[in-house]
């Protein structure tokens, strides 16, 4: 018999900050995704590995891994969040990440797109 999880009140759900921004940077690509924490599903994501973005960057001879690429990924992610009616996210830093360089570029471009950061 499967026991369903308890239903949390709206006040508790708002307090838990259900949408989390997670960023991953490799030597070649920039990835960012927003995860809905209570259900552990990806709400939306953006990556420099996407087919349309790869083609655009190879034509213009731009790097897919530098700070400008991270800013573009943040802008795309922000637009996708607003389309899905997600107005605010909270940021999850990894142990070695600081608000500097690519991390700062993603977060600042999310703010410029109109997404609130909690």
N, CA, C and O atoms as CSV, one atom per row, in Angstrom:
chain,resi,resn,atom,element,x,y,z
A,1,UNK,N,N,0.835,-1.172,0.000
A,1,UNK,CA,C,0.000,0.000,0.000
A,1,UNK,C,C,0.889,1.246,0.000
A,1,UNK,O,O,1.839,1.345,0.776
A,2,UNK,N,N,0.566,2.187,-0.875
A,2,UNK,CA,C,1.336,3.411,-1.000
A,2,UNK,C,C,0.678,4.501,-0.167
A,2,UNK,O,O,-0.519,4.764,-0.292
A,3,UNK,N,N,1.477,5.127,0.679
A,3,UNK,CA,C,0.982,6.211,1.524
A,3,UNK,C,C,1.366,7.531,0.869
A,3,UNK,O,O,2.551,7.795,0.665
A,4,UNK,N,N,0.377,8.367,0.535
A,4,UNK,CA,C,0.721,9.644,-0.103
A,4,UNK,C,C,1.403,10.577,0.885
A,4,UNK,O,O,1.169,10.493,2.091
A,5,UNK,N,N,2.264,11.484,0.363
A,5,UNK,CA,C,2.925,12.426,1.262
A,5,UNK,C,C,1.914,13.413,1.838
A,5,UNK,O,O,0.875,13.659,1.225
A,6,UNK,N,N,2.200,13.970,2.986
A,6,UNK,CA,C,1.260,14.928,3.585
A,6,UNK,C,C,1.181,16.204,2.750
A,6,UNK,O,O,2.169,16.638,2.157
A,7,UNK,N,N,0.012,16.783,2.716
A,7,UNK,CA,C,-0.200,18.014,1.967
A,7,UNK,C,C,0.283,19.183,2.811
A,7,UNK,O,O,-0.136,19.353,3.956
A,8,UNK,N,N,1.179,19.994,2.225
A,8,UNK,CA,C,1.725,21.144,2.939
A,8,UNK,C,C,0.859,22.372,2.663
A,8,UNK,O,O,0.345,22.543,1.558
A,9,UNK,N,N,0.708,23.200,3.649
A,9,UNK,CA,C,-0.078,24.410,3.471
A,9,UNK,C,C,0.667,25.382,2.560
A,9,UNK,O,O,1.874,25.259,2.351
A,10,UNK,N,N,-0.073,26.343,2.025
A,10,UNK,CA,C,0.513,27.315,1.102
A,10,UNK,C,C,1.596,28.142,1.794
A,10,UNK,O,O,2.601,28.490,1.175
A,11,UNK,N,N,1.397,28.456,3.066
A,11,UNK,CA,C,2.377,29.247,3.799
A,11,UNK,C,C,3.716,28.524,3.893
A,11,UNK,O,O,4.772,29.137,3.735
A,12,UNK,N,N,3.668,27.231,4.150
A,12,UNK,CA,C,4.896,26.443,4.260
A,12,UNK,C,C,5.561,26.307,2.897
A,12,UNK,O,O,6.785,26.388,2.793
A,13,UNK,N,N,4.770,26.102,1.856
A,13,UNK,CA,C,5.330,25.964,0.518
A,13,UNK,C,C,6.015,27.251,0.081
A,13,UNK,O,O,7.076,27.202,-0.542
A,14,UNK,N,N,5.431,28.396,0.395
A,14,UNK,CA,C,6.070,29.671,0.061
A,14,UNK,C,C,7.363,29.856,0.848
A,14,UNK,O,O,8.334,30.407,0.331
A,15,UNK,N,N,7.375,29.401,2.082
A,15,UNK,CA,C,8.557,29.532,2.910
A,15,UNK,C,C,9.698,28.657,2.401
A,15,UNK,O,O,10.866,29.025,2.527
A,16,UNK,N,N,9.366,27.502,1.826
A,16,UNK,CA,C,10.392,26.562,1.382
A,16,UNK,C,C,11.067,26.977,0.087
A,16,UNK,O,O,12.050,26.351,-0.311
A,17,UNK,N,N,10.573,28.014,-0.586
A,17,UNK,CA,C,11.147,28.487,-1.846
A,17,UNK,C,C,11.220,27.349,-2.855
A,17,UNK,O,O,12.293,26.797,-3.096
A,18,UNK,N,N,10.094,27.000,-3.440
A,18,UNK,CA,C,10.014,25.752,-4.207
A,18,UNK,C,C,10.838,25.702,-5.484
A,18,UNK,O,O,11.180,24.604,-5.925
A,19,UNK,N,N,11.177,26.831,-6.103
A,19,UNK,CA,C,11.930,26.792,-7.350
A,19,UNK,C,C,13.394,27.132,-7.075
A,19,UNK,O,O,13.700,28.200,-6.544
A,20,UNK,N,N,14.289,26.225,-7.437
A,20,UNK,CA,C,15.711,26.380,-7.175
A,20,UNK,C,C,16.479,26.486,-8.487
A,20,UNK,O,O,16.269,25.683,-9.395
A,21,UNK,N,N,17.359,27.464,-8.589
A,21,UNK,CA,C,18.219,27.624,-9.761
A,21,UNK,C,C,19.522,26.882,-9.502
A,21,UNK,O,O,20.214,27.140,-8.518
A,22,UNK,N,N,19.846,25.957,-10.399
A,22,UNK,CA,C,21.103,25.222,-10.302
A,22,UNK,C,C,21.905,25.465,-11.567
A,22,UNK,O,O,21.370,25.418,-12.675
A,23,UNK,N,N,23.193,25.725,-11.393
A,23,UNK,CA,C,24.069,26.024,-12.524
A,23,UNK,C,C,25.213,25.023,-12.564
A,23,UNK,O,O,25.713,24.586,-11.527
A,24,UNK,N,N,25.614,24.672,-13.769
A,24,UNK,CA,C,26.726,23.750,-13.947
A,24,UNK,C,C,27.583,24.269,-15.090
A,24,UNK,O,O,27.078,24.560,-16.175
A,25,UNK,N,N,28.860,24.380,-14.845
A,25,UNK,CA,C,29.793,24.895,-15.851
A,25,UNK,C,C,30.859,23.845,-16.123
A,25,UNK,O,O,31.473,23.323,-15.193
A,26,UNK,N,N,31.079,23.535,-17.402
A,26,UNK,CA,C,32.155,22.635,-17.784
A,26,UNK,C,C,33.175,23.439,-18.576
A,26,UNK,O,O,33.028,24.648,-18.754
A,27,UNK,N,N,34.200,22.760,-19.045
A,27,UNK,CA,C,35.210,23.450,-19.849
A,27,UNK,C,C,34.692,23.819,-21.234
A,27,UNK,O,O,35.303,24.637,-21.922
A,28,UNK,N,N,33.567,23.225,-21.655
A,28,UNK,CA,C,33.028,23.502,-22.977
A,28,UNK,C,C,31.675,24.197,-22.964
A,28,UNK,O,O,31.372,24.952,-23.887
A,29,UNK,N,N,30.850,23.964,-21.942
A,29,UNK,CA,C,29.461,24.411,-21.982
A,29,UNK,C,C,29.025,25.070,-20.676
A,29,UNK,O,O,29.677,24.955,-19.638
A,30,UNK,N,N,27.884,25.769,-20.778
A,30,UNK,CA,C,27.222,26.393,-19.637
A,30,UNK,C,C,25.816,25.814,-19.556
A,30,UNK,O,O,25.087,25.820,-20.548
A,31,UNK,N,N,25.429,25.314,-18.385
A,31,UNK,CA,C,24.099,24.744,-18.189
A,31,UNK,C,C,23.447,25.393,-16.984
A,31,UNK,O,O,24.107,25.643,-15.976
A,32,UNK,N,N,22.148,25.668,-17.085
A,32,UNK,CA,C,21.390,26.194,-15.954
A,32,UNK,C,C,19.995,25.597,-16.016
A,32,UNK,O,O,19.408,25.466,-17.090
A,33,UNK,N,N,19.473,25.235,-14.850
A,33,UNK,CA,C,18.129,24.679,-14.803
A,33,UNK,C,C,17.436,25.128,-13.532
A,33,UNK,O,O,18.077,25.423,-12.523
A,34,UNK,N,N,16.106,25.175,-13.600
A,34,UNK,CA,C,15.287,25.512,-12.444
A,34,UNK,C,C,14.501,24.272,-12.073
A,34,UNK,O,O,13.770,23.715,-12.891
A,35,UNK,N,N,14.659,23.846,-10.826
A,35,UNK,CA,C,14.048,22.615,-10.340
A,35,UNK,C,C,12.930,22.966,-9.376
A,35,UNK,O,O,13.096,23.820,-8.504
A,36,UNK,N,N,11.784,22.303,-9.534
A,36,UNK,CA,C,10.687,22.437,-8.577
A,36,UNK,C,C,10.967,21.463,-7.450
A,36,UNK,O,O,10.824,20.252,-7.623
A,37,UNK,N,N,11.365,21.982,-6.294
A,37,UNK,CA,C,11.872,21.155,-5.201
A,37,UNK,C,C,10.859,20.170,-4.617
A,37,UNK,O,O,11.231,19.024,-4.367
A,38,UNK,N,N,9.592,20.553,-4.385
A,38,UNK,CA,C,8.676,19.577,-3.796
A,38,UNK,C,C,8.439,18.343,-4.662
A,38,UNK,O,O,8.242,17.250,-4.131
A,39,UNK,N,N,8.454,18.498,-5.982
A,39,UNK,CA,C,8.232,17.346,-6.858
A,39,UNK,C,C,9.511,16.824,-7.487
A,39,UNK,O,O,9.492,15.776,-8.134
A,40,UNK,N,N,10.619,17.525,-7.314
A,40,UNK,CA,C,11.918,17.141,-7.860
A,40,UNK,C,C,11.887,16.990,-9.377
A,40,UNK,O,O,12.483,16.063,-9.926
A,41,UNK,N,N,11.196,17.895,-10.046
A,41,UNK,CA,C,11.156,17.890,-11.500
A,41,UNK,C,C,11.778,19.176,-12.024
A,41,UNK,O,O,11.788,20.197,-11.336
A,42,UNK,N,N,12.287,19.120,-13.229
A,42,UNK,CA,C,12.894,20.295,-13.851
A,42,UNK,C,C,11.775,21.144,-14.451
A,42,UNK,O,O,11.041,20.689,-15.328
A,43,UNK,N,N,11.656,22.379,-13.971
A,43,UNK,CA,C,10.626,23.280,-14.487
A,43,UNK,C,C,11.034,23.806,-15.864
A,43,UNK,O,O,10.233,23.795,-16.799
A,44,UNK,N,N,12.265,24.258,-15.981
A,44,UNK,CA,C,12.794,24.710,-17.268
A,44,UNK,C,C,14.322,24.706,-17.198
A,44,UNK,O,O,14.908,24.736,-16.115
A,45,UNK,N,N,14.944,24.669,-18.352
A,45,UNK,CA,C,16.405,24.613,-18.410
A,45,UNK,C,C,16.890,25.327,-19.662
A,45,UNK,O,O,16.145,25.504,-20.626
A,46,UNK,N,N,18.146,25.730,-19.625
A,46,UNK,CA,C,18.807,26.330,-20.782
A,46,UNK,C,C,20.260,25.878,-20.770
A,46,UNK,O,O,20.881,25.768,-19.713
A,47,UNK,N,N,20.789,25.619,-21.957
A,47,UNK,CA,C,22.152,25.131,-22.055
A,47,UNK,C,C,22.775,25.623,-23.352
A,47,UNK,O,O,22.079,25.865,-24.338
A,48,UNK,N,N,24.075,25.766,-23.339
A,48,UNK,CA,C,24.760,26.141,-24.573
A,48,UNK,C,C,24.926,24.941,-25.496
A,48,UNK,O,O,25.474,25.081,-26.589
A,49,UNK,N,N,24.469,23.778,-25.083
A,49,UNK,CA,C,24.519,22.584,-25.921
A,49,UNK,C,C,23.284,22.435,-26.803
A,49,UNK,O,O,23.242,21.541,-27.648
A,50,UNK,N,N,22.285,23.286,-26.624
A,50,UNK,CA,C,21.072,23.194,-27.421
A,50,UNK,C,C,21.392,23.435,-28.887
A,50,UNK,O,O,22.264,24.235,-29.225
A,51,UNK,N,N,20.676,22.735,-29.745
A,51,UNK,CA,C,21.007,22.736,-31.162
A,51,UNK,C,C,20.952,24.135,-31.787
A,51,UNK,O,O,21.869,24.520,-32.513
A,52,UNK,N,N,19.908,24.881,-31.518
A,52,UNK,CA,C,19.774,26.220,-32.091
A,52,UNK,C,C,20.869,27.167,-31.627
A,52,UNK,O,O,21.375,27.972,-32.408
A,53,UNK,N,N,21.229,27.067,-30.364
A,53,UNK,CA,C,22.272,27.934,-29.831
A,53,UNK,C,C,23.645,27.550,-30.363
A,53,UNK,O,O,24.463,28.420,-30.662
A,54,UNK,N,N,23.900,26.259,-30.481
A,54,UNK,CA,C,25.197,25.810,-31.008
A,54,UNK,C,C,25.410,26.324,-32.420
A,54,UNK,O,O,26.492,26.808,-32.751
A,55,UNK,N,N,24.375,26.222,-33.259
A,55,UNK,CA,C,24.499,26.671,-34.639
A,55,UNK,C,C,24.739,28.178,-34.719
A,55,UNK,O,O,25.540,28.644,-35.530
A,56,UNK,N,N,24.040,28.933,-33.873
A,56,UNK,CA,C,24.216,30.388,-33.884
A,56,UNK,C,C,25.625,30.768,-33.432
A,56,UNK,O,O,26.244,31.662,-34.009
A,57,UNK,N,N,26.129,30.093,-32.404
A,57,UNK,CA,C,27.452,30.428,-31.894
A,57,UNK,C,C,28.569,29.998,-32.845
A,57,UNK,O,O,29.583,30.689,-32.949
A,58,UNK,N,N,28.404,28.884,-33.532
A,58,UNK,CA,C,29.455,28.465,-34.453
A,58,UNK,C,C,29.501,29.378,-35.679
A,58,UNK,O,O,30.574,29.607,-36.238
A,59,UNK,N,N,28.355,29.895,-36.098
A,59,UNK,CA,C,28.350,30.818,-37.232
A,59,UNK,C,C,29.023,32.139,-36.875
A,59,UNK,O,O,29.717,32.725,-37.706
A,60,UNK,N,N,28.823,32.609,-35.650
A,60,UNK,CA,C,29.389,33.896,-35.261
A,60,UNK,C,C,30.759,33.752,-34.604
A,60,UNK,O,O,31.335,34.748,-34.166
A,61,UNK,N,N,31.290,32.537,-34.525
A,61,UNK,CA,C,32.629,32.268,-33.979
A,61,UNK,C,C,32.774,32.711,-32.528
A,61,UNK,O,O,33.839,33.175,-32.120
A,62,UNK,N,N,31.702,32.568,-31.748
A,62,UNK,CA,C,31.749,32.917,-30.331
A,62,UNK,C,C,31.967,31.668,-29.497
A,62,UNK,O,O,31.650,30.559,-29.928
A,63,UNK,N,N,32.503,31.851,-28.315
A,63,UNK,CA,C,32.738,30.740,-27.403
A,63,UNK,C,C,31.439,30.365,-26.696
A,63,UNK,O,O,30.611,31.230,-26.409
A,64,UNK,N,N,31.265,29.088,-26.421
A,64,UNK,CA,C,30.074,28.601,-25.734
A,64,UNK,C,C,30.327,28.399,-24.250
A,64,UNK,O,O,29.513,27.774,-23.569
A,65,UNK,N,N,31.435,28.912,-23.733
A,65,UNK,CA,C,31.776,28.631,-22.344
A,65,UNK,C,C,32.208,29.847,-21.536
A,65,UNK,O,O,32.486,29.713,-20.344
A,66,UNK,N,N,32.272,31.026,-22.142
A,66,UNK,CA,C,32.780,32.178,-21.418
A,66,UNK,C,C,31.652,32.945,-20.722
A,66,UNK,O,O,30.511,32.485,-20.676
A,67,UNK,N,N,31.982,34.099,-20.190
A,67,UNK,CA,C,31.033,34.888,-19.407
A,67,UNK,C,C,29.886,35.398,-20.278
A,67,UNK,O,O,28.743,35.440,-19.824
A,68,UNK,N,N,30.170,35.782,-21.509
A,68,UNK,CA,C,29.094,36.266,-22.379
A,68,UNK,C,C,28.105,35.152,-22.714
A,68,UNK,O,O,26.907,35.407,-22.833
A,69,UNK,N,N,28.592,33.927,-22.866
A,69,UNK,CA,C,27.697,32.794,-23.097
A,69,UNK,C,C,26.834,32.535,-21.867
A,69,UNK,O,O,25.653,32.213,-21.994
A,70,UNK,N,N,27.415,32.674,-20.679
A,70,UNK,CA,C,26.652,32.489,-19.444
A,70,UNK,C,C,25.560,33.557,-19.335
A,70,UNK,O,O,24.457,33.263,-18.873
A,71,UNK,N,N,25.851,34.779,-19.750
A,71,UNK,CA,C,24.846,35.839,-19.713
A,71,UNK,C,C,23.695,35.536,-20.671
A,71,UNK,O,O,22.530,35.758,-20.339
A,72,UNK,N,N,24.022,35.030,-21.853
A,72,UNK,CA,C,22.969,34.681,-22.816
A,72,UNK,C,C,22.108,33.536,-22.303
A,72,UNK,O,O,20.891,33.547,-22.486
A,73,UNK,N,N,22.722,32.555,-21.668
A,73,UNK,CA,C,21.971,31.430,-21.109
A,73,UNK,C,C,21.037,31.928,-20.010
A,73,UNK,O,O,19.891,31.487,-19.927
A,74,UNK,N,N,21.514,32.842,-19.167
A,74,UNK,CA,C,20.664,33.414,-18.129
A,74,UNK,C,C,19.485,34.180,-18.702
A,74,UNK,O,O,18.376,34.107,-18.175
A,75,UNK,N,N,19.722,34.912,-19.778
A,75,UNK,CA,C,18.645,35.673,-20.416
A,75,UNK,C,C,17.596,34.728,-21.003
A,75,UNK,O,O,16.396,34.955,-20.847
A,76,UNK,N,N,18.046,33.676,-21.673
A,76,UNK,CA,C,17.122,32.698,-22.256
A,76,UNK,C,C,16.329,31.998,-21.159
A,76,UNK,O,O,15.121,31.801,-21.290
A,77,UNK,N,N,17.008,31.623,-20.078
A,77,UNK,CA,C,16.340,30.952,-18.964
A,77,UNK,C,C,15.304,31.870,-18.317
A,77,UNK,O,O,14.215,31.423,-17.959
A,78,UNK,N,N,15.638,33.145,-18.169
A,78,UNK,CA,C,14.696,34.103,-17.603
A,78,UNK,C,C,13.439,34.246,-18.454
A,78,UNK,O,O,12.332,34.306,-17.919
A,79,UNK,N,N,13.601,34.300,-19.765
A,79,UNK,CA,C,12.447,34.395,-20.654
A,79,UNK,C,C,11.582,33.146,-20.558
A,79,UNK,O,O,10.355,33.241,-20.564
A,80,UNK,N,N,12.209,31.978,-20.470
A,80,UNK,CA,C,11.448,30.738,-20.355
A,80,UNK,C,C,10.708,30.653,-19.024
A,80,UNK,O,O,9.601,30.118,-18.959
A,81,UNK,N,N,11.315,31.179,-17.965
A,81,UNK,CA,C,10.648,31.189,-16.662
A,81,UNK,C,C,9.414,32.079,-16.684
A,81,UNK,O,O,8.372,31.705,-16.147
A,82,UNK,N,N,9.519,33.249,-17.299
A,82,UNK,CA,C,8.379,34.153,-17.351
A,82,UNK,C,C,7.257,33.600,-18.218
A,82,UNK,O,O,6.085,33.857,-17.942
A,83,UNK,N,N,7.594,32.847,-19.258
A,83,UNK,CA,C,6.568,32.210,-20.082
A,83,UNK,C,C,5.808,31.163,-19.270
A,83,UNK,O,O,4.602,30.997,-19.449
A,84,UNK,N,N,6.499,30.461,-18.385
A,84,UNK,CA,C,5.862,29.434,-17.549
A,84,UNK,C,C,5.274,30.006,-16.260
A,84,UNK,O,O,4.862,29.240,-15.389
A,85,UNK,N,N,5.225,31.320,-16.115
A,85,UNK,CA,C,4.663,32.003,-14.942
A,85,UNK,C,C,5.374,31.624,-13.655
A,85,UNK,O,O,4.730,31.343,-12.643
A,86,UNK,N,N,6.688,31.615,-13.690
A,86,UNK,CA,C,7.501,31.415,-12.484
A,86,UNK,C,C,8.217,32.742,-12.230
A,86,UNK,O,O,9.231,33.028,-12.867
A,87,UNK,N,N,7.694,33.560,-11.299
A,87,UNK,CA,C,8.243,34.902,-11.130
A,87,UNK,C,C,9.492,34.981,-10.262
A,87,UNK,O,O,10.230,35.963,-10.339
A,88,UNK,N,N,9.744,33.952,-9.427
A,88,UNK,CA,C,10.867,34.041,-8.493
A,88,UNK,C,C,11.522,32.678,-8.317
A,88,UNK,O,O,10.852,31.645,-8.334
A,89,UNK,N,N,12.839,32.690,-8.148
A,89,UNK,CA,C,13.601,31.464,-7.882
A,89,UNK,C,C,14.620,31.761,-6.789
A,89,UNK,O,O,14.979,32.915,-6.557
A,90,UNK,N,N,15.077,30.720,-6.128
A,90,UNK,CA,C,16.182,30.884,-5.193
A,90,UNK,C,C,17.402,30.188,-5.779
A,90,UNK,O,O,17.281,29.195,-6.495
A,91,UNK,N,N,18.562,30.716,-5.469
A,91,UNK,CA,C,19.807,30.242,-6.072
A,91,UNK,C,C,20.467,29.221,-5.159
A,91,UNK,O,O,20.546,29.416,-3.947
A,92,UNK,N,N,20.938,28.132,-5.751
A,92,UNK,CA,C,21.683,27.107,-5.020
A,92,UNK,C,C,23.117,27.153,-5.525
A,92,UNK,O,O,23.383,26.888,-6.697
A,93,UNK,N,N,24.031,27.491,-4.635
A,93,UNK,CA,C,25.447,27.513,-4.987
A,93,UNK,C,C,26.080,26.176,-4.641
A,93,UNK,O,O,25.740,25.565,-3.628
A,94,UNK,N,N,26.989,25.729,-5.473
A,94,UNK,CA,C,27.803,24.580,-5.099
A,94,UNK,C,C,28.895,25.058,-4.147
A,94,UNK,O,O,29.061,26.259,-3.933
A,95,UNK,N,N,29.625,24.124,-3.587
A,95,UNK,CA,C,30.612,24.471,-2.574
A,95,UNK,C,C,31.702,25.400,-3.120
A,95,UNK,O,O,32.177,26.280,-2.402
A,96,UNK,N,N,32.096,25.213,-4.367
A,96,UNK,CA,C,33.198,25.996,-4.911
A,96,UNK,C,C,32.730,27.205,-5.729
A,96,UNK,O,O,33.564,27.899,-6.311
A,97,UNK,N,N,31.427,27.474,-5.790
A,97,UNK,CA,C,30.937,28.605,-6.565
A,97,UNK,C,C,30.799,29.844,-5.692
A,97,UNK,O,O,30.382,29.771,-4.536
A,98,UNK,N,N,31.159,30.974,-6.271
A,98,UNK,CA,C,30.984,32.265,-5.622
A,98,UNK,C,C,30.272,33.190,-6.598
A,98,UNK,O,O,30.190,32.898,-7.791
A,99,UNK,N,N,29.766,34.286,-6.098
A,99,UNK,CA,C,29.089,35.267,-6.941
A,99,UNK,C,C,30.154,36.038,-7.710
A,99,UNK,O,O,30.507,37.163,-7.355
A,100,UNK,N,N,30.658,35.412,-8.771
A,100,UNK,CA,C,31.769,35.968,-9.520
A,100,UNK,C,C,31.790,35.317,-10.897
A,100,UNK,O,O,31.458,34.137,-11.019
A,101,UNK,N,N,32.165,36.040,-11.916
A,101,UNK,CA,C,32.366,35.487,-13.247
A,101,UNK,C,C,31.085,34.964,-13.878
A,101,UNK,O,O,30.112,35.707,-14.009
A,102,UNK,N,N,31.075,33.692,-14.270
A,102,UNK,CA,C,29.944,33.087,-14.964
A,102,UNK,C,C,28.702,33.030,-14.084
A,102,UNK,O,O,27.589,33.249,-14.563
A,103,UNK,N,N,28.887,32.736,-12.803
A,103,UNK,CA,C,27.748,32.684,-11.878
A,103,UNK,C,C,27.081,34.052,-11.812
A,103,UNK,O,O,25.855,34.155,-11.857
A,104,UNK,N,N,27.878,35.084,-11.707
A,104,UNK,CA,C,27.345,36.441,-11.649
A,104,UNK,C,C,26.639,36.807,-12.954
A,104,UNK,O,O,25.600,37.468,-12.932
A,105,UNK,N,N,27.191,36.385,-14.084
A,105,UNK,CA,C,26.587,36.696,-15.378
A,105,UNK,C,C,25.204,36.056,-15.503
A,105,UNK,O,O,24.268,36.700,-15.976
A,106,UNK,N,N,25.067,34.798,-15.086
A,106,UNK,CA,C,23.772,34.116,-15.160
A,106,UNK,C,C,22.763,34.806,-14.247
A,106,UNK,O,O,21.634,35.073,-14.659
A,107,UNK,N,N,23.160,35.093,-13.021
A,107,UNK,CA,C,22.239,35.679,-12.053
A,107,UNK,C,C,21.834,37.094,-12.453
A,107,UNK,O,O,20.660,37.450,-12.344
A,108,UNK,N,N,22.772,37.898,-12.909
A,108,UNK,CA,C,22.448,39.269,-13.313
A,108,UNK,C,C,21.528,39.292,-14.531
A,108,UNK,O,O,20.621,40.121,-14.600
A,109,UNK,N,N,21.747,38.402,-15.484
A,109,UNK,CA,C,20.881,38.389,-16.662
A,109,UNK,C,C,19.487,37.862,-16.317
A,109,UNK,O,O,18.509,38.246,-16.959
A,110,UNK,N,N,19.383,36.990,-15.315
A,110,UNK,CA,C,18.058,36.574,-14.836
A,110,UNK,C,C,17.320,37.767,-14.231
A,110,UNK,O,O,16.130,37.959,-14.481
A,111,UNK,N,N,18.029,38.563,-13.437
A,111,UNK,CA,C,17.416,39.760,-12.837
A,111,UNK,C,C,16.956,40.732,-13.923
A,111,UNK,O,O,15.865,41.295,-13.837
A,112,UNK,N,N,17.794,40.925,-14.946
A,112,UNK,CA,C,17.440,41.841,-16.028
A,112,UNK,C,C,16.233,41.345,-16.821
A,112,UNK,O,O,15.477,42.150,-17.364
A,113,UNK,N,N,16.047,40.031,-16.891
A,113,UNK,CA,C,14.900,39.465,-17.595
A,113,UNK,C,C,13.613,39.666,-16.816
A,113,UNK,O,O,12.527,39.553,-17.385
A,114,UNK,N,N,13.710,39.966,-15.503
A,114,UNK,CA,C,12.508,40.239,-14.716
A,114,UNK,C,C,12.182,39.163,-13.694
A,114,UNK,O,O,11.093,39.172,-13.120
A,115,UNK,N,N,13.095,38.245,-13.457
A,115,UNK,CA,C,12.870,37.187,-12.465
A,115,UNK,C,C,13.429,37.648,-11.132
A,115,UNK,O,O,14.549,38.155,-11.065
A,116,UNK,N,N,12.653,37.474,-10.069
A,116,UNK,CA,C,13.120,37.840,-8.733
A,116,UNK,C,C,13.967,36.702,-8.181
A,116,UNK,O,O,13.681,35.527,-8.413
A,117,UNK,N,N,15.006,37.065,-7.451
A,117,UNK,CA,C,15.845,36.066,-6.789
A,117,UNK,C,C,15.621,36.149,-5.291
A,117,UNK,O,O,15.703,37.219,-4.688
A,118,UNK,N,N,15.338,35.004,-4.707
A,118,UNK,CA,C,15.050,34.955,-3.268
A,118,UNK,C,C,16.293,34.599,-2.491
A,118,UNK,O,O,16.249,34.510,-1.264
